[in-house]
Amino acid sequence: MKLNKFIAGAALMAAFGIVGCNGGDSGSTVPGAGGGKTAGAPPKKSSYTIVMIAKSSANPVFMAAKQGAEDAAKELGAKNGTTIKIDWQTPNVEDASVQAQKIAQGVNDGADAILISCSDASKVTLAINDAVDKGVNVMTFDSDAPDSKRFAFYGANDAEAGAQVMKELSAVIGGKGTVAILAGNQNAPNLQARSKGAIDEAKKSPGIKILGPFNHPETAEDATAEVQKDMNAHPEITAWAMIGGWPLFSTALMSLDPAKVKIVSIDALPAELGYIDKGIAPVLLAQPVYEWGHKSVELIVDKIILGKDVPKVTKMDLIKVSKDNLGEWAGQLKSWGFEVDPKYLAMKK
């Protein structure tokens, strides 16, 4: 299937309120989900502020989400005759306690809505609930707090995403080998679910031996150091199932021999495309991270400005990227504002 058709189809499904399960949700929509108006839209204000709290400003996936949110705010503000501001309050490094403080600060500063990717649901749920009790709408993206009073979540079904990584990797290595799982923040609920999904999927291939999950701070430097440490400790590792693309955000692992080690990873940002081209990572499962911001702001606007019901969970599908569609994916990244190496753009069919 061509990438552009896939993305158009995914967007169409999202527009009609197709939802998936995550955490404690059943996957069903709230009454009227899919865009129908409630009894009446609230009075329109001249301006709105959405506080956006991602996990870490050091992670490029969240900078892409920020750009998507800002673009949606500009587009939808103009469309609805108002001003929408994105107030970026993301910690420089992951810290769920700081996230909770930023939620409280947003409430005190008069935010109209809060959009958060939760580093540790257990540490932010009380802050989310307090914000909602004080009249501030809260939405989650990427990493949910399903037991909180947030009104909606947008992101992947993480158990399915982890399983998809392992399924693709099993196909690459012929169903046998020693596979290490790189898993990021051990307290992040989305990454816990991805790890479990990968491990459960590996059980279907008796020839695969699992090591890990190996956790680490979610920076390219820390993730690379973890991979190198584990490969030195376990020279039998023949493949990596990465449930986040952290070490591939730099070129530090480009020295790996693709004949000896294979990687399948979630994420496919511009910095990672060389790993596909060289054959180290024959498959990357792209999260349309720009849409974390853009789609989430759309849903927030639907609720707080237009007075619509929105789905409690909107599922984001991963996009398989390989040499077959590398050029098309590079073009998609460029359309979202990323700087992309022209040689990958030239591969577009």
C-alpha positions in Angstrom: 0.0 0.0 0.0 1.4 3.4 -0.9 2.3 5.6 2.1 0.2 8.5 1.1 -2.9 6.3 0.8 -2.2 4.8 4.2 -1.9 8.2 5.8 -5.0 9.5 4.1 -6.9 6.4 5.3 -5.6 6.8 8.9 -6.6 10.4 8.9 -10.1 9.5 7.6 -10.5 6.8 10.3 -9.5 9.3 13.0 -12.0 11.8 11.6 -14.8 9.4 12.0 -13.8 8.5 15.6 -12.1 5.1 15.1 -10.7 4.3 18.5 -8.6 1.6 20.1 -7.9 0.3 23.6 -5.2 1.7 25.9 -4.6 1.1 29.5 -7.8 0.8 31.4 -10.1 2.0 28.5 -12.5 -0.3 26.9 -11.9 1.3 23.5 -15.5 2.5 23.1 -16.3 6.1 22.5 -18.4 8.4 24.8 -21.9 9.0 23.7 -21.9 11.2 20.6 -18.2 10.6 19.9 -17.0 11.3 16.5 -17.8 15.0 16.3 -21.4 15.5 17.1 -22.2 18.7 19.1 -23.4 18.6 22.7 -26.4 20.6 23.9 -24.5 23.8 23.0 -21.1 25.2 22.5 -19.7 27.4 25.3 -19.4 31.2 24.7 -16.4 31.8 22.5 -13.5 33.7 24.1 -11.0 36.0 22.4 -8.1 33.8 23.3 -7.3 30.3 24.7 -4.2 28.8 26.2 -3.3 25.2 26.0 -0.4 24.1 28.3 1.6 21.4 26.6 3.7 19.1 28.8 5.6 16.4 27.0 8.1 14.1 28.6 11.3 15.8 27.6 12.5 18.7 25.5 15.6 16.7 24.8 13.6 14.1 22.8 13.1 15.2 19.2 9.8 13.3 18.9 8.3 15.8 21.3 9.7 18.8 19.5 7.9 17.5 16.4 4.7 17.2 18.5 5.2 20.8 19.7 5.4 22.0 16.1 2.2 20.1 15.2 0.4 21.6 18.1 1.6 25.1 17.2 0.5 24.7 13.6 -2.9 23.4 14.6 -3.3 26.3 17.0 -2.6 28.8 14.3 -4.9 27.1 11.7 -7.8 26.5 14.1 -7.5 29.9 15.8 -7.9 31.6 12.4 -10.7 29.3 11.4 -12.7 29.9 14.6 -12.0 33.6 14.9 -9.9 33.4 18.1 -6.3 33.2 19.3 -5.0 29.8 20.5 -1.6 29.8 22.3 0.5 26.7 23.0 2.3 27.2 26.3 5.2 24.8 26.2 6.0 23.6 29.8 7.9 20.5 29.1 10.9 19.6 31.4 14.3 19.5 29.8 14.8 16.0 31.1 12.1 13.5 32.2 10.6 14.2 35.6 7.1 13.2 36.5 7.1 15.3 39.6 8.0 18.4 37.6 5.2 17.5 35.2 2.7 17.4 38.1 4.0 20.8 39.2 3.5 22.2 35.7 -0.1 21.0 35.7 -0.7 22.9 38.9 1.0 25.9 37.6 -1.1 25.8 34.4 -4.2 25.8 36.5 -3.0 28.7 38.6 -2.1 30.6 35.4 -5.6 30.3 34.0 -5.0 27.7 31.3 -8.0 26.6 29.3 -6.7 23.1 28.7 -3.7 20.9 29.5 -2.1 18.4 27.1 0.3 16.0 28.6 2.4 12.9 27.8 2.8 11.2 31.2 6.2 10.1 32.3 4.7 8.3 35.3 0.9 8.0 35.5 1.0 7.3 39.2 2.7 10.7 39.9 0.6 12.9 37.7 -2.9 11.4 38.1 -3.7 13.4 41.3 -2.6 16.6 39.6 -4.7 15.8 36.5 -7.7 15.1 38.7 -7.2 18.3 40.7 -7.0 20.3 37.5 -10.2 18.8 36.1 -12.0 19.4 39.5 -11.0 23.1 39.1 -12.5 23.3 35.7 -9.5 22.8 33.4 -9.9 20.2 30.7 -6.9 17.7 30.5 -6.0 15.5 27.6 -3.2 13.0 27.3 -1.2 11.9 24.3 1.5 9.3 23.6 1.6 8.1 27.3 -1.8 7.9 29.1 -3.0 8.2 32.6 -6.1 6.0 32.0 -7.3 6.1 35.6 -7.4 9.9 35.7 -10.2 12.3 34.9 -8.6 13.3 31.5 -11.2 13.6 28.9 -9.4 12.0 26.0 -6.2 10.2 24.9 -4.5 10.1 21.5 -1.7 7.6 20.8 -0.8 4.1 19.8 -2.2 1.0 21.4 1.1 0.2 23.1 0.7 -3.5 23.6 0.0 -3.8 19.9 3.0 -1.6 19.1 5.4 -3.7 21.1 4.1 -6.8 19.5 4.4 -5.3 16.1 8.1 -4.5 16.7 8.8 -8.1 17.7 6.8 -9.5 14.9 8.7 -7.5 12.3 12.0 -8.3 13.9 11.2 -12.0 14.0 10.6 -11.9 10.3 13.9 -10.1 9.7 16.0 -12.7 11.7 14.1 -15.7 10.6 12.5 -16.4 14.0 15.7 -17.2 15.8 18.4 -15.4 17.7 19.2 -13.6 20.9 17.0 -10.4 21.0 17.6 -7.6 23.5 14.7 -5.2 24.3 15.5 -1.5 24.7 12.8 0.0 26.8 13.4 3.6 28.0 11.9 4.9 31.2 10.9 2.0 33.4 8.1 4.0 35.0 6.4 5.2 31.8 3.1 3.2 31.4 3.2 3.3 27.6 6.7 1.8 27.5 5.8 -0.8 30.1 2.9 -1.9 27.8 5.1 -2.0 24.7 7.8 -4.1 26.5 5.1 -6.6 27.6 3.7 -6.7 24.1 7.1 -7.4 22.6 7.8 -10.2 25.2 4.5 -11.8 24.7 4.9 -11.8 20.9 8.4 -13.3 21.2 6.9 -16.3 23.0 5.4 -17.3 19.6 8.9 -17.9 18.2 10.7 -20.7 20.2 13.9 -19.8 18.5 14.1 -16.4 20.0 15.8 -15.8 23.4 14.9 -12.5 25.1 17.3 -10.4 27.1 16.1 -7.4 29.1 14.1 -5.2 29.0 17.0 -2.7 29.4 15.9 0.7 30.8 17.6 4.0 30.5 17.0 7.8 30.5 15.4 8.7 27.2 18.2 10.6 25.5 20.2 9.5 22.4 23.4 9.5 24.5 22.0 7.5 27.4 20.3 5.0 25.1 23.4 4.5 23.0 25.5 3.9 26.1 23.0 1.3 27.3 23.1 -0.5 24.0 26.9 -0.5 23.9 27.1 -1.7 27.5 24.7 -4.5 27.0 26.4 -5.7 23.8 29.7 -5.8 25.6 28.1 -7.8 28.4 26.2 -10.1 26.0 28.1 -10.6 22.8 25.5 -13.2 21.8 23.0 -10.4 21.0 22.1 -10.7 17.4 19.1 -8.3 17.3 17.5 -5.3 19.1 13.8 -4.7 19.6 13.7 -1.0 20.4 10.3 0.2 21.6 11.5 3.7 21.1 14.1 5.0 18.7 16.3 6.9 21.2 19.8 5.6 20.2 19.0 6.0 16.5 18.6 9.8 16.9 22.3 10.0 16.5 24.8 8.3 14.3 26.7 6.5 17.1 25.4 3.0 16.2 26.0 3.4 12.4 29.2 1.4 13.0 27.2 -1.8 13.7 27.7 -4.5 11.1 24.2 -5.2 9.6 25.4 -8.8 8.8 25.8 -9.4 12.6 23.1 -7.2 14.3 19.7 -6.2 13.2 17.4 -3.6 14.7 13.6 -3.0 14.4 12.5 0.1 16.2 9.6 2.4 16.8 10.1 5.9 15.4 11.4 7.0 12.0 12.7 10.6 12.3 15.1 12.1 9.7 18.2 11.1 11.8 17.1 7.5 11.7 16.7 7.1 7.9 20.4 6.2 7.4 19.9 3.1 9.6 17.3 1.9 7.1 19.5 2.8 4.1 22.5 0.9 5.5 20.4 -2.2 6.5 21.1 -2.0 10.2 17.4 -1.3 10.8 15.6 -2.9 7.9 12.2 -1.8 9.4 11.3 1.2 11.4 7.7 1.6 12.7 7.0 5.3 12.5 4.9 7.2 14.9 3.4 10.2 13.1 4.7 12.3 16.1 3.7 15.6 14.5 0.1 14.4 14.8 0.5 14.0 18.5 0.3 17.8 18.7 -1.8 18.6 15.7 -4.6 16.0 16.3 -4.6 16.5 20.0 -5.2 20.3 19.6 -7.9 19.5 17.1 -9.7 17.4 19.7 -9.2 20.0 22.4 -10.7 22.7 20.1 -13.6 20.4 19.3 -14.3 20.1 23.0 -13.6 23.5 24.6 -14.4 25.8 21.7 -17.0 24.0 19.6 -18.7 22.1 22.4 -18.4 18.7 20.7 -18.2 15.3 22.2 -14.9 13.6 21.3 -13.7 10.0 21.6 -12.2 9.0 24.9 -9.5 7.2 23.0 -8.3 7.9 19.5 -5.9 5.3 18.2 -2.7 6.3 16.3 -1.5 3.6 13.9 2.2 3.0 13.3 3.5 3.3 9.8 6.0 0.6 8.5 9.0 2.3 6.9 11.6 0.3 4.9 13.6 0.8 1.8 10.5 0.2 -0.2 8.8 3.4 0.9 11.8 5.3 2.4 11.4 8.2 -0.2 7.7 8.6 0.4 8.2 8.7 4.2 11.0 11.2 3.8 8.6 13.4 1.8 6.0 13.1 4.6 8.6 14.2 7.2 9.5 17.2 5.0 5.8 18.2 4.7 5.7 18.3 8.5 8.6 20.8 8.6 11.5 18.4 9.2 14.9 18.9 7.5 15.5 15.7 5.5 18.6 14.7 3.6 17.8 15.3 -0.1 19.1 11.8 -1.1 16.2 10.2 0.7 13.7 12.6 -0.9 15.2 11.6 -4.2 14.1 7.9 -3.5 10.4 8.9 -3.7 8.7 6.6 -6.3 
